[in-house]
């Protein structure tokens, strides 16, 4: 027997539920969800070039998780990004080893459990059948299947949000469910701080609702939310001596979404590199060069916030139009990709047939949202029960519009839209003709409006960068022929620095130095202000034995990117090869000052110690290298020879 939550002052009505569905519905939902996710993972493992070569945010999370799994500190400052997902990933690495398939299998279990949570939520808010159908819809929703297989935040965040909602709607059964919901939302906040906007709205709703213990319940909820957050805040203060509640990324993201070059979707600060660490170092360098001194993370955050606000003061009309553009894209059927283009990479699995866009129709979101909007109208009599859901959908949207829009940012809203869509469809035929007509008009209007190619929706993919990402994945996993083929296709479309650099790197690996030199020269000629272009040119000249010109190029890299460890390490290698040990030591120490866990510089610094007769120091450094990267064979061999 199940109970529907009722508005305050109304007696709950007992509703008879189908016994087989109550008993076996969750099992069916979970089995379907996990089965589809397992098939997806098996196909992706076999075909997707990035399955074992995560990029951008996924790579950053992977690197952070590696440090966590080995008990190492990843960054000696306040957190730049919220820490929960990398901590979760690091725990999985510690338990199961660095097995990217097994980790994704655990995430598939978590995503499948989330489908069951939607069923339970639907049962509490509407009825068992609505919950069951919503769970099935979530099980087959292709974007959720895709992101359950990514090393990204949504899979964990969505589970926590849904768990929090299920507990929230259990409050009538016991006061303790409310703080448990608060704990879930607090954990969600240290995965994605935007949760706090919803938490604040929910807190005031708890405070203002007609409940005789509303004050104590609201305070209890608020305190529970803070329990997971406070340790993060304390840690940030210890590291930075500044108040950083969770992370200091907001300023950078605010400027990305509020500048004269912003389109509301591109997730890169203008004038910085597209790689994760390259962009991070550039953001830091620009802020510090402007200030004329080294800055802490929180000061860099304030710098970029002030730059974004300056755009609003200088061009308010343009900023407002940009905000409206982002608002439309948030609801548009088009999936705005971020780390990798889902419309390109879907081709490697069965999702190729479940995600598509045409000039007039985008599936699946372009179909689900209109159904959900009609569902909101058809279920309006239950608005009191649905207030937390509406608060979440509104707060979540408003928390991202000041920044920029991507498909994974809005993904946590999808389970709730699915629930409303199913509820609307189920109630459609029970309504009077007038209501059905109006609901149909809502659906048709939204279907047309949000499937148009407006405000950048339906934009042409950057095929060159898609091919580059695929080539990079194949290169990193040793499939050079496929990488070379994809790169040649990319070069026919674009001559971006990263494409040229990878091409030269592959040619070097094949000992085709003359060809690599031509590509490197083209990179420097076309992109003279980009450190990566000079870096690959330096590598090619060093491989050709042209050490003087290589040194000049690496010095140029450091001039353009003083915070990147690679330039310092490469310059150190040149000094090491010519016996200039103290100069080499200085370069390696600079690299490690910028990136304390950069194993190449640490290994080479051990070589300097060894050549200078400091064998104990070399021994400790090489042990540290293996602690950071157990598969670093050069360090293992060096230790064996040292013994």
C-alpha positions as CSV (number, residue, x, y, z in Angstrom):
1,X,0.0,0.0,0.0
2,X,1.4,3.4,-0.9
3,X,0.4,7.0,0.2
4,X,0.4,10.1,-1.9
5,X,1.7,13.2,-0.1
6,X,-1.2,15.6,0.6
7,X,-1.2,19.4,1.1
8,X,-1.2,20.5,4.7
9,X,-4.5,20.0,6.4
10,X,-5.7,17.3,4.1
11,X,-6.1,13.7,5.1
12,X,-4.0,11.3,3.1
13,X,-5.9,9.0,0.8
14,X,-5.0,5.4,0.6
15,X,-4.5,4.2,-2.9
16,X,-4.4,0.5,-3.8
17,X,-1.3,-0.4,-5.9
18,X,-0.9,-3.4,-8.2
19,X,1.0,-5.9,-6.1
20,X,3.2,-7.4,-8.9
21,X,4.2,-3.9,-10.0
22,X,5.0,-2.9,-6.5
23,X,7.2,-6.0,-5.9
24,X,8.8,-6.4,-9.3
25,X,8.7,-2.9,-10.8
26,X,12.0,-1.7,-9.3
27,X,13.7,-4.9,-10.4
28,X,12.5,-4.4,-13.9
29,X,13.5,-0.8,-14.0
30,X,17.0,-1.6,-12.6
31,X,17.5,-4.6,-15.0
32,X,16.6,-2.6,-18.1
33,X,18.7,0.4,-17.1
34,X,21.8,-1.7,-16.2
35,X,21.4,-4.0,-19.2
36,X,21.4,-1.0,-21.6
37,X,24.4,0.6,-19.8
38,X,26.3,-2.6,-19.9
39,X,25.8,-3.0,-23.6
40,X,26.8,0.7,-24.1
41,X,30.0,0.2,-22.0
42,X,31.0,-3.0,-23.9
43,X,30.5,-1.2,-27.3
44,X,32.3,1.9,-26.1
45,X,35.2,-0.1,-24.7
46,X,35.6,-1.8,-28.2
47,X,35.0,1.3,-30.4
48,X,35.2,4.6,-28.6
49,X,38.8,6.1,-28.9
50,X,38.4,8.1,-25.7
51,X,37.3,5.2,-23.5
52,X,40.8,4.6,-22.1
53,X,42.0,8.1,-22.9
54,X,39.8,10.6,-21.0
55,X,40.1,14.3,-22.1
56,X,39.7,17.7,-20.5
57,X,37.5,17.5,-17.4
58,X,37.5,13.7,-17.5
59,X,41.3,13.7,-17.6
60,X,41.5,16.2,-14.7
61,X,39.2,14.1,-12.6
62,X,41.2,11.0,-13.5
63,X,44.5,12.7,-12.5
64,X,43.0,14.0,-9.2
65,X,41.6,10.6,-8.5
66,X,45.0,9.0,-9.0
67,X,46.4,11.3,-6.4
68,X,43.6,10.5,-4.0
69,X,44.0,6.8,-4.5
70,X,47.7,7.1,-3.5
71,X,47.1,9.3,-0.5
72,X,48.7,12.3,-2.2
73,X,47.8,16.0,-2.3
74,X,46.6,17.1,-5.7
75,X,46.7,20.9,-5.3
76,X,48.1,22.9,-2.4
77,X,45.5,25.6,-2.4
78,X,41.7,25.9,-1.9
79,X,39.8,23.6,-4.3
80,X,39.5,25.0,-7.8
81,X,36.7,22.6,-8.5
82,X,34.2,20.8,-6.2
83,X,35.9,17.7,-4.8
84,X,33.3,15.0,-4.3
85,X,33.4,13.3,-7.7
86,X,37.3,13.0,-7.8
87,X,37.2,11.7,-4.2
88,X,34.6,9.2,-5.2
89,X,36.6,8.2,-8.2
90,X,39.8,8.0,-6.2
91,X,38.1,5.7,-3.7
92,X,37.1,3.4,-6.6
93,X,40.7,3.4,-7.8
94,X,41.9,2.5,-4.4
95,X,39.4,-0.4,-4.0
96,X,39.6,-1.8,-7.5
97,X,42.7,-0.4,-9.1
98,X,42.9,2.0,-12.0
99,X,40.4,0.0,-14.1
100,X,38.4,2.4,-16.2
101,X,36.0,-0.3,-17.3
102,X,35.3,-1.4,-13.8
103,X,34.9,2.1,-12.6
104,X,32.3,2.8,-15.3
105,X,30.6,-0.4,-14.4
106,X,30.1,0.9,-10.8
107,X,28.8,4.1,-12.3
108,X,26.4,2.1,-14.4
109,X,25.1,0.5,-11.2
110,X,24.7,4.0,-9.7
111,X,22.9,5.3,-12.7
112,X,20.6,2.3,-12.7
113,X,19.8,2.8,-9.0
114,X,18.9,6.4,-9.9
115,X,16.3,5.1,-12.3
116,X,14.8,3.1,-9.4
117,X,14.8,6.3,-7.3
118,X,12.8,8.1,-10.0
119,X,10.3,5.3,-9.7
120,X,10.1,5.7,-6.0
121,X,9.8,9.5,-6.3
122,X,7.1,9.2,-8.9
123,X,5.2,6.8,-6.6
124,X,5.3,9.3,-3.7
125,X,4.4,12.4,-5.8
126,X,1.9,10.8,-8.2
127,X,1.3,7.0,-8.2
128,X,3.1,3.8,-8.7
129,X,2.4,3.4,-12.4
130,X,3.6,7.0,-13.1
131,X,6.8,6.3,-11.2
132,X,7.3,3.0,-13.0
133,X,6.9,4.5,-16.4
134,X,9.2,7.4,-15.5
135,X,11.8,4.9,-14.3
136,X,11.6,3.1,-17.6
137,X,12.0,6.4,-19.5
138,X,15.0,7.3,-17.5
139,X,16.5,3.8,-18.0
140,X,16.4,4.3,-21.8
141,X,17.2,8.0,-22.0
142,X,20.3,8.1,-24.2
143,X,22.0,11.2,-22.6
144,X,21.9,9.6,-19.2
145,X,23.3,6.3,-20.6
146,X,26.1,8.3,-22.2
147,X,27.1,10.3,-19.1
148,X,26.9,7.3,-16.8
149,X,29.9,6.1,-18.8
150,X,31.9,9.4,-18.5
151,X,34.4,10.3,-15.8
152,X,32.3,13.3,-15.0
153,X,30.1,14.6,-12.2
154,X,26.5,14.0,-13.4
155,X,26.2,10.3,-12.6
156,X,27.0,10.8,-8.9
157,X,25.2,14.2,-8.7
158,X,21.9,12.9,-10.1
159,X,21.9,9.9,-7.8
160,X,22.4,12.2,-4.8
161,X,19.7,14.7,-5.9
162,X,17.2,11.9,-6.5
163,X,18.0,10.3,-3.2
164,X,17.5,13.7,-1.5
165,X,14.1,14.1,-3.1
166,X,12.9,10.6,-2.2
167,X,13.9,11.3,1.4
168,X,12.4,14.8,1.3
169,X,9.0,13.3,0.3
170,X,9.2,10.8,3.2
171,X,9.1,13.5,5.8
172,X,5.5,12.8,6.7
173,X,6.7,9.3,7.9
174,X,9.3,10.7,10.3
175,X,11.2,14.0,11.0
176,X,14.6,12.3,10.6
177,X,14.0,11.9,6.8
178,X,14.4,15.7,6.4
179,X,18.0,15.9,7.7
180,X,18.9,12.8,5.7
181,X,17.6,14.7,2.6
182,X,19.8,17.6,3.7
183,X,22.8,15.4,3.9
184,X,22.2,14.2,0.3
185,X,21.8,17.8,-0.9
186,X,24.9,18.8,1.0
187,X,26.9,16.0,-0.7
188,X,25.5,17.2,-4.0
189,X,26.7,20.7,-3.2
190,X,30.3,19.5,-2.9
191,X,29.9,17.7,-6.2
192,X,28.2,20.7,-7.9
193,X,28.0,23.9,-5.8
194,X,25.0,25.1,-7.8
195,X,22.9,22.8,-5.6
196,X,23.2,25.5,-2.9
197,X,20.9,27.8,-4.9
198,X,18.2,25.1,-4.8
199,X,18.9,24.4,-1.1
200,X,18.4,28.0,-0.2
201,X,15.1,28.1,-2.0
202,X,14.0,24.9,-0.4
203,X,15.1,26.2,3.0
204,X,12.8,29.2,2.7
205,X,9.9,27.0,1.5
206,X,10.3,24.8,4.6
207,X,10.4,27.9,6.7
208,X,7.2,29.4,5.2
209,X,5.0,26.4,4.6
210,X,2.0,25.8,6.9
211,X,3.6,23.4,9.3
212,X,3.6,23.8,13.1
213,X,7.3,22.8,13.4
214,X,8.4,24.6,10.3
215,X,11.2,26.6,12.0
216,X,12.9,23.6,13.7
217,X,12.5,21.4,10.7
218,X,14.0,24.1,8.4
219,X,16.9,24.6,10.7
220,X,17.5,20.9,11.0
221,X,17.5,20.6,7.3
222,X,19.9,23.5,6.9
223,X,22.4,22.1,9.5
224,X,22.3,18.8,7.8
225,X,23.2,20.4,4.5
226,X,26.2,22.0,6.1
227,X,27.6,18.8,7.5
228,X,29.4,17.6,4.3
229,X,30.3,21.2,3.3
230,X,32.1,22.4,6.4
231,X,35.0,20.0,6.2
232,X,35.7,21.3,2.7
233,X,35.5,24.9,3.8
234,X,37.8,24.3,6.7
235,X,40.3,22.5,4.5
236,X,40.2,25.4,2.0
237,X,40.9,27.9,4.8
238,X,43.8,25.9,6.1
239,X,45.3,25.7,2.6
240,X,44.6,29.3,1.4
241,X,44.0,31.3,4.6
242,X,40.9,32.6,2.7
243,X,37.2,31.8,3.0
244,X,36.3,29.5,0.1
245,X,33.1,27.7,0.8
246,X,33.6,24.8,-1.7
247,X,35.7,25.9,-4.7
248,X,36.9,29.1,-6.5
249,X,36.0,28.2,-10.1
250,X,32.9,30.5,-10.3
251,X,34.8,33.6,-11.3
252,X,36.4,32.0,-14.3
253,X,33.2,30.5,-15.4
254,X,31.3,33.8,-14.9
255,X,33.8,35.6,-17.2
256,X,33.5,32.8,-19.8
257,X,29.8,33.4,-20.0
258,X,30.0,37.2,-19.7
259,X,32.5,38.8,-22.1
260,X,32.3,40.4,-25.6
261,X,33.4,37.2,-27.3
262,X,31.1,34.8,-25.4
263,X,28.5,32.8,-27.2
264,X,27.0,31.4,-24.0
265,X,28.3,27.9,-24.8
266,X,32.1,27.9,-25.4
267,X,33.7,27.0,-22.1
268,X,37.1,28.7,-22.7
269,X,38.3,32.1,-21.5
270,X,39.1,34.1,-24.7
271,X,42.8,34.1,-25.5
272,X,43.6,31.0,-23.5
273,X,44.3,27.4,-24.6
274,X,41.7,24.8,-25.0
275,X,43.5,22.1,-23.0
276,X,42.5,21.8,-19.3
277,X,45.9,22.6,-17.7
278,X,46.8,25.0,-20.5
279,X,43.6,27.0,-19.9
280,X,44.1,26.9,-16.1
281,X,47.6,28.2,-16.3
282,X,46.6,30.9,-18.8
283,X,43.8,32.0,-16.5
284,X,46.3,32.2,-13.6
285,X,49.0,34.0,-15.7
286,X,46.7,36.7,-17.1
287,X,45.3,37.5,-13.6
288,X,48.8,37.7,-12.0
289,X,50.3,39.7,-14.9
290,X,47.5,42.2,-14.5
291,X,47.9,42.4,-10.7
292,X,51.7,42.4,-11.0
293,X,52.1,39.8,-8.2
294,X,51.4,36.2,-7.4
295,X,47.7,35.6,-6.5
296,X,45.9,33.0,-4.4
297,X,43.1,31.1,-6.0
298,X,40.4,33.2,-4.3
299,X,42.1,36.4,-5.6
300,X,42.1,35.0,-9.2
301,X,38.4,34.2,-8.7
302,X,37.7,37.8,-7.8
303,X,39.7,39.1,-10.7
304,X,37.6,37.2,-13.2
305,X,34.3,38.1,-11.5
306,X,35.2,41.7,-11.7
307,X,36.1,41.3,-15.4
308,X,32.6,39.8,-16.1
309,X,30.9,42.5,-14.1
310,X,32.8,45.1,-16.1
311,X,31.3,43.6,-19.3
312,X,27.8,44.2,-17.8
313,X,28.6,47.8,-16.9
314,X,30.2,48.6,-20.3
315,X,27.7,46.7,-22.5
316,X,24.4,46.1,-20.5
317,X,22.3,45.6,-23.6
318,X,24.7,43.1,-25.2
319,X,25.0,41.3,-21.8
320,X,21.3,41.0,-21.5
321,X,20.9,39.6,-25.0
322,X,23.6,37.1,-24.2
323,X,21.7,36.1,-21.1
324,X,18.5,35.6,-23.1
325,X,20.5,33.5,-25.6
326,X,21.7,31.3,-22.8
327,X,18.2,31.0,-21.4
328,X,16.9,29.8,-24.8
329,X,19.7,27.3,-25.2
330,X,19.0,25.9,-21.7
331,X,15.6,24.8,-22.9
332,X,16.4,24.1,-26.6
333,X,16.3,20.5,-27.8
334,X,19.9,20.9,-29.1
335,X,22.5,19.3,-26.9
336,X,25.3,21.8,-26.3
337,X,28.4,19.7,-26.0
338,X,31.4,20.6,-23.8
339,X,34.1,18.0,-23.2
340,X,33.3,16.2,-26.4
341,X,30.7,16.5,-29.1
342,X,28.0,13.9,-28.4
343,X,26.7,14.2,-31.9
344,X,30.1,13.0,-33.2
345,X,31.0,10.4,-30.5
346,X,27.6,8.7,-30.4
347,X,28.6,6.9,-33.6
348,X,30.7,4.5,-31.7
349,X,27.7,2.9,-29.9
350,X,24.0,2.1,-30.3
351,X,23.3,5.7,-29.1
352,X,23.9,6.7,-32.7
353,X,20.2,5.8,-33.3
354,X,18.8,7.4,-30.1
355,X,20.4,10.9,-30.3
356,X,19.8,13.0,-33.4
357,X,19.1,16.5,-34.6
358,X,17.5,18.0,-37.7
359,X,16.7,21.6,-38.5
360,X,13.2,21.2,-37.1
361,X,13.5,18.4,-34.5
362,X,16.1,17.4,-31.8
363,X,15.7,14.1,-30.0
364,X,15.4,13.3,-27.1
365,X,15.3,16.6,-25.1
366,X,13.4,18.4,-27.9
367,X,10.5,15.9,-27.4
368,X,10.7,15.4,-23.6
369,X,10.6,19.1,-22.6
370,X,7.4,19.9,-24.5
371,X,5.7,16.8,-23.0
372,X,6.9,17.9,-19.5
373,X,5.5,21.5,-20.0
374,X,2.2,20.1,-21.0
375,X,2.5,17.8,-18.0
376,X,3.0,20.7,-15.6
377,X,-0.3,22.2,-16.9
378,X,-2.2,18.9,-16.6
379,X,-0.9,18.2,-13.1
380,X,-1.4,21.8,-11.8
381,X,-3.9,20.7,-9.1
382,X,-1.0,18.9,-7.4
383,X,1.2,22.1,-7.4
384,X,1.5,22.1,-3.6
385,X,3.0,18.7,-3.6
386,X,5.3,19.6,-6.6
387,X,6.7,22.8,-5.1
388,X,10.1,21.2,-4.3
389,X,10.3,19.9,-7.9
390,X,9.4,23.3,-9.3
391,X,11.9,25.0,-7.0
392,X,14.6,22.7,-8.2
393,X,13.9,23.1,-11.9
394,X,13.8,26.9,-11.5
395,X,16.8,27.3,-9.2
396,X,18.9,24.9,-11.3
397,X,18.3,26.9,-14.4
398,X,18.9,30.2,-12.8
399,X,22.1,29.0,-11.2
400,X,23.7,28.3,-14.6
401,X,22.4,31.0,-16.8
402,X,24.9,33.6,-15.4
403,X,27.7,31.3,-16.6
404,X,27.3,29.2,-19.7
405,X,25.2,26.3,-21.0
406,X,26.2,22.7,-21.7
407,X,24.2,19.5,-22.0
408,X,25.7,18.0,-18.8
409,X,24.8,21.1,-16.7
410,X,21.1,20.7,-17.4
411,X,21.1,16.9,-17.3
412,X,20.1,16.7,-13.6
413,X,16.8,18.2,-14.6
414,X,15.9,15.4,-17.1
415,X,14.6,12.9,-14.5
416,X,12.2,15.5,-13.2
417,X,11.0,16.4,-16.7
418,X,10.5,12.7,-17.5
419,X,8.4,12.4,-14.4
420,X,6.2,15.4,-15.3
421,X,6.0,14.2,-18.9
422,X,4.8,10.7,-17.9
423,X,2.3,12.2,-15.4
424,X,1.0,14.5,-18.2
425,X,0.6,11.7,-20.7
426,X,-1.2,9.5,-18.2
427,X,-3.6,12.2,-17.1
428,X,-4.2,13.6,-20.7
429,X,-7.2,11.3,-21.5
430,X,-8.8,11.8,-18.1
431,X,-9.1,15.5,-18.7
432,X,-12.0,17.5,-20.3
433,X,-11.7,18.4,-24.0
434,X,-10.8,22.0,-23.2
435,X,-7.9,21.0,-21.0
436,X,-6.7,18.5,-23.6
437,X,-6.8,21.1,-26.3
438,X,-4.8,23.6,-24.2
439,X,-2.3,20.9,-23.2
440,X,-1.9,20.0,-26.9
441,X,-1.3,23.7,-27.7
442,X,1.4,23.9,-25.0
443,X,3.1,20.8,-26.4
444,X,2.9,21.9,-30.0
445,X,4.1,25.4,-29.3
446,X,7.0,24.2,-27.2
447,X,7.9,21.5,-29.8
448,X,8.2,24.1,-32.5
449,X,9.9,26.8,-30.3
450,X,12.5,24.6,-28.7
451,X,13.4,22.6,-31.8
452,X,14.3,25.6,-34.0
453,X,17.8,26.5,-34.9
454,X,17.9,29.7,-32.9
455,X,20.6,31.3,-30.8
456,X,23.2,28.9,-31.9
457,X,21.1,25.7,-31.5
458,X,21.9,23.2,-34.2
459,X,25.2,24.9,-34.9
460,X,27.6,23.1,-37.2
461,X,30.0,20.8,-35.4
462,X,33.7,21.6,-35.3
463,X,34.6,18.4,-37.2
464,X,38.4,19.2,-37.1
465,X,38.4,19.2,-33.3
466,X,36.2,16.1,-33.1
467,X,38.7,14.3,-35.3
468,X,41.6,15.6,-33.3
469,X,40.0,14.2,-30.1
470,X,39.5,10.8,-31.7
471,X,43.1,10.9,-33.0
472,X,44.5,11.8,-29.7
473,X,42.6,8.9,-28.0
474,X,43.9,6.5,-30.6
475,X,47.4,7.8,-30.2
476,X,47.4,7.5,-26.4
477,X,46.1,3.9,-26.7
478,X,48.8,2.9,-29.2
479,X,46.6,2.8,-32.4
480,X,48.9,5.0,-34.5
481,X,47.4,4.2,-37.9
482,X,43.9,5.1,-36.9
483,X,45.2,8.3,-35.2
484,X,47.2,9.2,-38.3
485,X,44.1,8.8,-40.6
486,X,41.9,10.9,-38.3
487,X,44.6,13.6,-38.1
488,X,45.0,13.8,-41.8
489,X,41.2,14.4,-42.1
490,X,41.4,17.0,-39.3
491,X,44.3,18.8,-41.0
492,X,42.3,19.0,-44.2
493,X,39.8,21.1,-42.3
494,X,41.9,23.1,-39.9
495,X,45.5,23.8,-38.8
496,X,44.9,24.5,-35.1
497,X,47.9,24.2,-32.8
498,X,46.8,21.0,-31.1
499,X,46.2,19.3,-34.4
500,X,49.6,20.3,-35.7
501,X,51.3,19.4,-32.4
502,X,49.8,15.9,-32.3
503,X,50.7,15.3,-36.0
504,X,54.4,16.3,-35.3
505,X,54.4,14.1,-32.1
506,X,53.2,11.1,-34.1
507,X,55.8,11.7,-36.8
508,X,58.5,11.9,-34.1
509,X,57.3,8.6,-32.7
510,X,57.7,7.1,-36.1
511,X,61.2,8.7,-36.4
512,X,60.1,10.8,-39.4
513,X,62.0,13.9,-38.1
514,X,62.1,15.9,-41.4
515,X,58.3,15.6,-41.8
516,X,57.8,16.5,-38.1
517,X,60.0,19.5,-38.5
518,X,57.9,20.9,-41.4
519,X,54.7,20.5,-39.3
520,X,56.4,22.1,-36.3
521,X,57.5,25.1,-38.4
522,X,54.0,25.5,-39.7
523,X,52.7,25.5,-36.1
524,X,55.1,28.2,-35.0
525,X,54.4,30.3,-38.2
526,X,50.6,30.1,-37.8
527,X,50.5,30.4,-34.0
528,X,53.5,32.4,-32.8
529,X,51.8,33.4,-29.5
530,X,50.9,29.8,-28.4
531,X,53.2,28.0,-26.1
532,X,52.2,24.6,-27.4
533,X,53.4,25.5,-30.9
534,X,56.9,26.4,-29.6
535,X,56.9,23.4,-27.4
536,X,56.5,20.9,-30.2
537,X,59.0,22.8,-32.3
538,X,61.5,22.5,-29.5
539,X,60.9,18.8,-29.2
540,X,61.5,18.3,-32.9
541,X,64.7,20.4,-32.9
542,X,66.0,18.5,-29.8
543,X,65.3,15.2,-31.5
544,X,67.2,16.4,-34.5
545,X,70.2,17.3,-32.3
546,X,69.7,21.1,-32.9
547,X,70.1,21.9,-29.2
548,X,70.7,25.6,-29.4
549,X,67.6,26.3,-31.4
550,X,65.6,23.9,-29.2
551,X,66.8,25.8,-26.1
552,X,65.5,29.1,-27.6
553,X,62.2,27.5,-28.3
554,X,61.7,26.1,-24.8
555,X,62.7,29.5,-23.4
556,X,59.9,31.0,-25.6
557,X,57.5,28.3,-24.2
558,X,58.3,29.5,-20.6
559,X,57.9,33.1,-21.6
560,X,54.4,32.4,-22.9
561,X,53.5,29.9,-20.2
562,X,55.5,30.3,-17.1
563,X,53.2,28.1,-15.0
564,X,53.3,25.0,-17.3
565,X,55.7,22.3,-16.1
566,X,56.4,20.9,-19.5
567,X,58.4,23.8,-20.8
568,X,60.6,23.9,-17.7
569,X,61.1,20.1,-17.8
570,X,62.1,20.2,-21.5
571,X,64.6,23.0,-20.9
572,X,65.9,21.1,-18.0
573,X,66.4,18.1,-20.2
574,X,68.5,20.1,-22.6
575,X,70.7,21.3,-19.8
576,X,71.0,17.8,-18.4
577,X,72.0,16.5,-21.8
578,X,74.9,19.0,-22.0
579,X,76.0,18.4,-18.4
580,X,74.8,21.7,-17.0
581,X,73.5,20.1,-13.9
582,X,72.7,23.2,-11.8
583,X,70.8,24.8,-14.6
584,X,68.9,21.6,-15.1
585,X,68.1,21.4,-11.3
586,X,66.7,24.9,-11.4
587,X,64.4,24.1,-14.3
588,X,63.1,20.9,-12.7
589,X,62.5,22.6,-9.4
590,X,60.6,25.3,-11.2
591,X,58.5,22.6,-12.9
592,X,57.8,21.0,-9.6
593,X,56.9,24.3,-8.0
594,X,54.2,24.7,-10.6
595,X,53.1,21.1,-10.5
596,X,54.4,19.2,-7.4
597,X,53.2,15.8,-8.8
598,X,54.8,16.2,-12.3
599,X,56.6,12.9,-12.4
600,X,58.8,13.6,-15.4
601,X,60.5,16.6,-13.7
602,X,60.7,14.6,-10.4
603,X,62.4,11.7,-12.2
604,X,64.9,14.0,-14.0
605,X,65.6,15.8,-10.8
606,X,66.6,12.4,-9.4
607,X,69.0,12.0,-12.3
608,X,70.6,15.3,-11.4
609,X,71.0,14.2,-7.8
610,X,72.5,10.9,-9.0
611,X,75.0,12.6,-11.3
612,X,76.0,14.9,-8.5
613,X,76.6,12.0,-6.1
614,X,73.5,12.5,-4.0
615,X,72.3,8.9,-4.3
616,X,70.1,8.9,-1.2
617,X,68.2,11.9,-2.5
618,X,67.9,10.3,-6.0
619,X,66.6,7.1,-4.3
620,X,63.9,9.1,-2.4
621,X,62.8,11.0,-5.6
622,X,62.5,7.8,-7.6
623,X,60.5,6.1,-4.9
624,X,58.2,9.2,-4.9
625,X,57.9,8.8,-8.7
626,X,56.7,5.2,-8.4
627,X,54.3,6.3,-5.6
628,X,52.8,8.8,-8.0
629,X,52.9,6.5,-11.0
630,X,53.5,2.8,-10.3
631,X,53.9,2.2,-14.0
632,X,56.8,4.5,-14.5
633,X,59.4,1.9,-15.7
634,X,62.4,4.3,-16.0
635,X,62.2,5.0,-12.3
636,X,61.9,1.3,-11.5
637,X,64.9,0.5,-13.5
638,X,66.9,3.4,-12.0
639,X,66.2,2.1,-8.5
640,X,67.3,-1.4,-9.5
641,X,70.5,-0.1,-10.9
642,X,71.0,2.1,-7.8
643,X,70.9,-1.0,-5.6
